Structure formats: C-alpha cells, structure tokens
C-alpha cells in the first residue's frame, strides 16, 4: 500500500492508522473495530515502509505551490481530532487564517466559501 500511495502523490499527512500501524500510537486509543486491523497484514509490512509511515509529517501541511490551502488529518488544531459535526469544525476553521482546509479524516464532508 505504501508503494501505491507514493506512486499517486507527493504530499502526505499522517493519520491515526499510519501512527497505529507504525507503532507511534497505542491501540488502546483506537475503537475496537479499527484496532483489529493493527494485528493483520500491516504488522508484516517491510521495515522501510514502516519507517516511511513513522516519518510522515504531522498536519497542517502547506505546499508552496498551493498558497491558501492546507492539509490536515483531523483538524488544524489536533491531528487526531475528529470532525464529526459542524460544531467540531468551527473553531479550527475560524482560528486559522488559511482559507481552504482539506481534512483527511472527517465524518462530515462539505465546503464553506
């Protein structure tokens, strides 16, 4: 999966599953449904792939060629904070001066202009 991700892009932000698979996060922090995946094929990943996952940058990520845009996993305030309601998204959006934020792990998709 790492090779596939690397072939598709060059901007990455780490997420909670990346952290869990690579050992940066304790599975007790996962809900039981998500946590079971840690004991599967991911634990057999090549060391270089696990190293790549460990080295993924924490968001927010900004790319020079894309001014005014940032990439986050959870929120711009906390990479593991879930955006499950509009209320959850308000503070990260109004306290940040970047006009466009792409969330990698949100349970509420949408846009605001």
N, C-alpha and C positions, 0 to 999 in steps of 0.2 A: 504494500500500500504506500509506503514511503516513496518508492521509485515512481509510482503513478502520480502522486501529489507533486513531486519535484518536476515531472515532465509537463504538468499542467500549468504551473505558475512559478513565480519567483518571490512573491510577497506572502509571508506566512505569519500567523499569530497563534501562539499556543493556546490550547484549550484544556479543559479538565480531563478529557480522555487521554490527551497526549501526556499530561502530567501523571496520570494513573498508570498508563502502560509503561512509562519510562522510570517509574519509581519515585517521582517527585511529589506524589500525593498519596496519602494513606487511603486504602479502600474503605475504611470506616466512614470517610467523608462522602462516599457515594451512596446513592439509594441502592437497595439490593438488586433491582433489575439491571441497573447499569453496571454494578460492581461485578457481576458474574463474568462479564467479558474479559476482565483482567486475568482470569485463570485460564483463558482459552489460547488461541493461536498467537495472540500478541506477545505472550510471555516467551514465545520461541523466536522472537524477532532477532535479527542479526545485531550484534553489538553496535555496529556503525549506525544502524537505523535508530536504535535506542538513544545513542549519543545525539543524533540529529534532532530527535524529539525533545531531548533534555535541553538542547541549545536554542530551541525556537524562542523568539522574543516574546516577552510579555507585552500586551497591548497597553495603551493605544499605540498603534503603528501608523506613522505618517510616511508617505512616499513623496519625495521631492517633485517627481513628475506629475503628481496629482494634488496640487495645493487645495486646501479647503476640505480635504477628505481624510478621515481616519478609520482605522480598522481595529476592532476590539473583539474579544471573545464574549465576555459577559457584559460589562459596562465599561465606560471610560474611567470610572472610579475604582472598580474592583473586577479583575479578570474573571472571577468565579461568581459574580453576582448575576443571577438570572433576571431577565426581563420578561416577566410573565403578565404584566398588566401595564396599561398606560401610566398609571401612578408610579410604577417602578422606574420608568424611563424618564420621567420629568426632570428630576434633579441632575442626572448625568447630562441631559441634553441642554438644560438652561445654564448650567455652570460651566460649560465648555464653550470656547469661542470658535470651535471648528463647526462649520455649517452642515456637514454631511458625515454621518457615522454609520458604518456598516457593522452590524452585530453578527458574530458567528454563532452564538448560542442564545437565541431568543425564542420564546414561545409565543411571541406576538409580533408578527411582521407588519410593516407599514412604513409610511413616509410622511414627513412634515416639511412643508415649504414655507 
